[in-house]
């Protein structure tokens, strides 16, 4: 496995994710309440960083993939946001070394914590995030909710997850095959992109990496052991209660409990 599994597929990443905005309005609401500076863990090509910076917040992003960070830099260039965004090539275990802190908000966006493949490394990242936050800071985690039905569907068979036509007339097909390991809670993930030219020739680019899913009760215990307080769980970007059928596991936690803290959609 490559030390940077996103390097081969970085040119195709934004085909799928650039227009995904389901999480952004909610994160902006938290940023309005808690304030900046903001640290995004696993910032990738900058989809969330840019939205937060364009809303006027100071943001730092860290990512293990230098290739994805370069794409973020390219997106930042020309938008007059250079002073609002800082980037750091680092592991999520190094949050407390990120420039621009201490932070009012630390975000593990769209499944970012799952890219740490062991429970120990996930807990270390949470501990590092705690150290990166200021005393009134808040943590946000946005994860897949690993329901039995969802895990079964992920591991069922190779699946076509998307198809896009490029400006030159070629087509990109994204395929995925995943193998679930229930004991370790890991997902061996194989992705390949087929680029079909207008003449019918096919160029295949593939990569693989492990992911580790986390159940709600396990995550709550990890956060408690890391030192967080006031852990709250939700099942959607609309802050619906978490239930057995929720697709998302959206979690907030605080450094120091504060009765005055109100989450978006709640009342004091």
N, C-alpha and C positions, 0 to 999 in steps of 0.2 A: 504494500500500500504506500502511495506517495506521502511524503511528509506534508504536502499541501494538496489534499485530494480535490480541492476546488480549482487548482491551476488549469487542468485540462478543460473544464467545463465553464469557466468564468464568463466567456463570451456569450453563453446561452442563458445564464442565470436570470438576467433581467427580462428575458422573454416571458417568463412565468410570473415573476414577482414584482416587476416595476409598477403594475397597475393595481396591486393588492393594497387596499386602503382600509380594510375592515378594522384594523387595530389602531390606525393613526389618530382618529378623532378622540378615542378614549385616552391614548397616551398624552395627547395635547391637553385634555381636561385635567389629568393628573399633574402635568407640568404647570398648568395655570394655578393649581392649588398649592403645590409643594414648592415650586420655584426651581431655578437653576443654581449652579451648573448641573448638567445632566451627563451621566455616563451610560453609554450603550455597550453592552457586552455582546460580542459577535456581531459587529455592525455590518459586515459584508460590504456590499457595493454602495451603501449609504442611503437606502430608501427612507428609513426612519430619521436618520441624522439630518438629512436635508429638510424634511418636513418640520422638524423641531427648530432647526436654525432659521428657516424661512419665517417661522412664527415669532422669531425674536429671541430664542433661547440660546445660551452658550452650551455647546455640546462637545463631549469627547467620545470618540469611538475606538474600541480596541478589537482586533481580530487576529487570529493565528495565520490567516492566509494573506500573504503580501500581495498576491495577485488580485484578490478582492479589494484590498485597500487601495491598490492602484486604480481600480475602476471607480472607487469612491472619490479619489483625488480628481479624476477626470470629470466626474459629475459636479464637483465643487467648483472647479475652474470656470471662470466666466460668470459666476452667479453672485459675486461680491459678498461671499460668505466666509472667506478665508479666516477672518478674525474671529468668527463665531464657532468654528469647528476645528478641533484638534484630533489627529489620528495617531494611533500607537500600534505597532506590530508587536503583539504580545499574546500570551495565554490568558484565558479568563481567570486563572489562578493569580494573576498579577494586577488585579483591579486596583489595589491600594498604591500601585506605582504609577497609575495613569495621570497624565498632566491635567491641570485645571481643577483638581479637587481641593478640599473635600466637597463632596457632591450632595445636592439636595435630593437627587433621584438617581437610582441605579436601575437600569432596565436590562433584564435578560429577555430580549425580544424573540419572536417567533421560533420556538423550540431550541433556542441557543444553548440552554443548559444540557440538552440531550446530546450535544456534541462532545461532552466529557463522558468517556465510556465506562467509568466506574463510580460507585457510590462514594468512595473516598475522595476522588477528584471533584465530584460535584459538591461535596460538603466543603472542601477546601476553597472552592470558588465562592461559595456563599460566605465563608468566613472572611475572605479577601474583600468581598463586596461590603460587608459590615464595616471593615476598617476604612473603606473608601468613603463612606457616608458621613455627613456631618451629624451632630447629635439630634437634630430634628429631621433627619433624612428618612426616606422611604424606599423600599425595594419593590420591584415589580417583576414577576415571572409569568411568561406566557408560554404554555406547554400544551402539547397534545394530551388529551385525557385518554389514558390507555384502557378503554373499555374492552371487554372480551370480544365483542362484535367487531370493533375497529381493528384490534390486533389480528383477528382471524382474516379480515379482509386484506390487511397489509401483506400477510404471508401467504395468501392464496395462490398466486401465480404471477408471472410477468404481466405487466399492465402498461398500456399506452396512457401516459399521464398528460400529454399535451401535444399539440401540433400547431406550428406557426409558419406562415408564408413570409419570406423575406423580400426586400425590395428588388433583389435580382431575379426573383421568380423561383428560387430554390425553397425547399420546405425542410423545416426542422421537426423531427419527431422525438419526443422524450419518452424513454422506456425505463421501467424500474422493476427490479426483483429484490424482494426482501425475505430474509430468513429470521424468524423470531426465536430467541432463546429465553424461555420463561424463567429459568433459574437465575441467570445473571441479569435478566430484564434488558437484554441487548437486542438490537436489530442490525444484522449484517445487511448493509444497503449497497446494492449494485445499481448504478445508473449508467445508461448509455444514450447518446444523442446521435441519431442518423440524419445526416444532411443529404437530401436527395436533390441533385442538380436538375436543371431543366432538360438535360440530355439523359436523365435516368440513372446516372452514376450515383453511388452511395458512399459517403465518407462517414465512418463511425468513430465517435469519441466516447470513451468510457472511463469511469472512475468508481471507487468503492470506499466506504468508510463505515465504522460502527456508530450506532446511536444507542443511548440508554434512556428508556422511558422510566418515569417516576410516578408512583401512585400517590394520591393525595395525602394519606396518613403518613407515608414515608417522608414526603416533602415537609410536612408540618413538623415532624420530629427532627429532620435535618436543620430546619430553620431555628428550632428551639435550641438545639445543641450548638448552633453557630452563634447564638446570642440574640436573635431577633425576638421582638415582642409583637403583640397584636396581629397575629397572622389571620388573614381573612381570605376565603376562597370563593371563587365565582365560576360559573360554567359557560360564560360567553362574553363577547365584547360589549354586550348590553348590560352586563353585570347581573345576569340572571343567577339564581341560586344554583350551585353545583349539584347535579343529580346523576343518577346512573346512566343517563343517556346524553349527558353533555359532551360536546365535541372538544371543547377547550377546558383546560385547567388554568385559570387566571388567578394569580395569588399576589396579595400585597402583604408587606410586613414592615414594621417600624424599628428604628434603633432604640428609641425610648418611647414607651406608651404615652400617648397624648390624647386626653378626652376631647380636645378641640379638633382633632384630625377628622375630616369627613371625606369619604371617597365619592367620586362622581356618581350621581344617581341616588345618594343616600342623604338623609336629613340629620342635622345636628340635634 
